[in-house]
């Protein structure tokens, strides 16, 4: 009898795992199609449905299954947005942050919120920093700016890296991006500063130094201009 019970349990678990894999593959395929079309609204709705239809039946026995599903989803999502033109440093940072939160999650609702937060953040960043509609030169310029986010970046340093004339770069950048290269640099850096401030892991002076600003006073001046408040008011 004991052997029959163990065999039955094994078959049930195997069937459950197979069903889980089929369901996740079906939803993952649908989610990928939506995100590659930039349809964040329906993506979030389908993501909500996936928690009800896929995760809920399995998590009452082992939340680790749900954590694995959410981690794989976070990886696929960030990779897809990177392929669509979101700078890799943004997708990698958001992925790492999501992974850290997933490991600490204790309930299915926690995982649902982590996933939705990740999608919302990626949507915001995608609308702001998407590279796909830029020319090759401006794409390279933007990637360079993002990879040097912890260093001082100027129009001349970007032009030198790209081996193009500075005035021409400035003109093309403004025409394609809708702001000057300098404004783009400070917008990106102060966005990063705001994220770091909210994490409460570094002092304001440390964040100013990390982002390559020459003085804290200058950092505060720039932050107020682009974020409409002082760093201490975040």
N, C-alpha and C positions, 0 to 999 in steps of 0.2 A: 504493500500500500504506500509506504514511504517513497519507494522508487517511482511509483506511478505519479505521486503528488509532485515530486521534484521534476519529473519529465514534463508534466502538464504546465508547471510554473515556467519552466524554461521555454516551452513552446509559446506560452502567452507573452513572455517578455520579448522573445524574438519577433513575434508578430507585431507587438507594440512598437518595437524599434523600427521595423520595416514600414509600418504605417506612418510613424513619425518622420522618417526620411522622405517618404513620398510626399507628405504634406508640406514639409519644409522646402523641398525642391520646387513644388508647384508655386508656393507663395514667393519664394526667392526669385523665380523666373519672372513672375508678375511685377514684383517690386523693382527689379532691375530695369524692366521695360519702362516703367513709369519714371524712374529717376533719370534715365537717359533721355527722356523727353522733357525733363525739367518740370514735371507735373508733381510738385511737392504736396499740393493739397490732397489729391487722391492717393498719393504715396502714404501720407500720414493716416488716412482713413483705412487703407488696406493693412497698414502696419498694426493699427488697433485691432482689426479683425483677426489678424494672425495670432494675437495673444489669446483671444477667446477660443479660436478654432484649433490652434496647434498646441500652445503651451499649457493652457489650463488643464487639459486632461492628463498631462504627464507630471506636472510640478507638485501635485499633492504627495507623490512618493519621493521625488528627488529634485530639488531645485537646481542641482548642478547641471541637469539636462537643459534647463531653461537658460542658465548662465552661458553654457556652451553655444546654444542657438543664438543668443543675443550678441555674444562676442564675435561669432562668425558673421552675423548680420552687420555689425559695426565695421568689421574689416572690409567686407564686400562694398558697403555703402561708401566708405571713405575712399576706397580704391576707385570706385565708379566716378565719384566727384573729381578725383585727381585726373582721371582720364578725360573728363569733360572740361578741364581747364582751370580747376581751382589749384592754386599753388600748393606744392607738396608739403611745405612746412605747416600750413594751416590744417590740412587733412591729417597729417601725422600727429600733431599736437592734440587735436580733438579726439583722435583714435586712442591715444595713450590715456587721456583723461577719462574717456568712456571705459576703457579696460580697468582702470583703477577703481572706478565706481562699481563696475560689475562684480569685481571680486569681493567687495564689501556688502553687496546687496543681500538682503535676507528674505525678501518677499517678492512675489510676482509683480506687485504694484511698483516696487522699487525699480525693477528691470524695465517695466513699461515706461516709467518716467524717464529713465536713463536714455532709452531709445528715442523717445520723442524729443528730449532735450538735444540729443545729438543731431537729429534731423533739422530741428529749428535752427541750431547754430550753423550747420552746414548751409542751410538755405540762406541765412543772413550773409554769410561769407561769400557764397556763390554769387549772389546778386551784387555784391560789392567788388569782388576781386576776380571774377571769371575772366580767363584769358582768351578764350576761343575766338571771340570776335575781333581780336587785335591782329595786326600784321606780325610777321615773324620777328622783326626787330623789336617791336614794343613788347611782345611776349617775352623775349630774352631780357629786356630791360626790367620788366616787372619781376621776373624770376630772380634776377640779380638783386633787386631791391629787397625781396623777401628773404633770400638766403643770407643777406648782410644785415638783417634786422637788428643785430646786436652790435653793429659797428656804425660809425658815422658814414652817411651816404650823401653824395651831392650829385648834381647834374653832370659836373665835369668828371667825376669818378665813374659814373655809369657810361658816359660817352667814351671815355678812355677804354673801359672794358670791352665795349662793343666795337671800338675802332671806327667811330662815326663822328661827324662834326657836331659840336655841342649845340649850336643854334638850330641846326636841322633836327636833331633829336628832340629838343625842347618843343619845336613847332609840331612835329609829328605826334609827340606824346600828348600834348594838349588837345590836338584835333581828335585823336582816337579815344583817349581816356576821359576827356571832358574836364580835366584839371591839370594844373602844372605838375611837373615831376616832383618839385619840392613839396607841393601840397599832398601829393600821393604818399611820399615818404613819411611825412609827419602824421597823416591820417592813419597809415598802417602802424607806425610806431606807437601812437597814442592809443590806438585800439588794443595793441599788445600790452601797453602799460596798464590799461583799465582791467584787462583780464588778470594780469599779475597782481594788481592791487586787490582785486576781489578774492584772490586766493589767500591773502593775508600771510604769505610765506616770506615776504621780503619787505624791508622798509622802503619808504618813498625815495630816499637817497640812493639806496641800492638799485632800485628799478631805474632811476635816472641814469646811473652809471652803466647798468647793464645794456641799456638801449643806445649808448654812445653819445649822450648829451654832455656837452662840455661843462655845464654847471647846473645845479639844481634850480637856480632862479630861472635860467633859460628854459629848462624843462617845464617848469610850472607855467611859464608864459605861453609856450607852445601848446601844452595840454589844455589850457583854458580856451585858447583860440579854436582848437579842433574838437574838443569834447564839451565845451561850453560850461565848464566848472573847473575848480582847482582839484588837483590830485587828492588832497585831504578831504574833499567833499564827496568822493565816490563811496 
